[in-house]
Amino acid sequence: MNATDRPLPAYPPASQERVPRIAVFDSGVGGLTVLAAIHRELPSLDLRFLGDTARLPYGTKSADTVTRYALQASARLMQDGDVEALVVACNTASSCAIPALQQRYAVPVLGVIEPGALAAVAATRTGHVGVIGTERTVDSRAYTHAIAALDPAIQVHARATPLLVSLAEEGWFDHPATEAALRAYLQPWLADPKARQIDTLVLGCTHYPVFAPVLRRLLPELVDHEVALVDSAAAIAQALADQLPAIGGGRGAVELLATDSLERFARVGALFFPMRAATLQLVDL
Ligand code: DGL
């Protein structure tokens, strides 16, 4: 079933009494993969998510613009003063906006790069790690720097694979067009003898966890050995559970904010998150 076939979920009205504890933001619906991982790992937390769908994609924009957008999105999430931690679900924003956010807010600000880097360092045996993500994430070399800070001997091979965002939003998780796009991106890259040595691949974009099954099938064929996948959504959920054990006491309430068409947010978001469990609200930044 693709995105347009899915029925639009119904929503309960937004509740005024809700007390969000953890704020999560992304450039759009893809961050719902991160929200889903956090909700699974820490089901009693109250979560407030903002998807900046009006300004998606962030992945093709400059670091200055992404940082400005990240500050504005965070300001909306933090305005009620009841947030105990801010999670930047977006890999692109995590690659350039964390210092500015940490400077502005006293609460812990967690990005997805460090947890993903940590998981990749733990997983690799060959010392060659691959990263796929948006153009901005790859150009920023954020994963390369984070992995080098943990183990300078590890070589990082990064490849921008921006088309995958649209394929995920189409619901084409394991579709011939997706397999063709992955082959077109990965085959020439992994033909390089150095990149070919990767035994770990970081899924460095919010949308990419949905491609894990097709990647598990394709990668061994392209490199002739098994490749472990690092899901940055699962990695940040684990980091949150490890770093903030005292946070809790919520009711597992999930509040979703979006900056553009709620209809599209609900329809596409349903591919990544059980939307019936959440309230939905349109906001302007
Ligand atoms: N959320 C972005 C990321 O994880 C992908 C979509 C975009 O380009 O905004 O990098």
Residues whose N, C-alpha, C, O or C-beta is under 5 A from the ligand:
A	BS01	DGL	S27 G30 L56 P57 Y58 G59 T60 A89 C90 N91 T92 T134 V165 G204 C205 T206
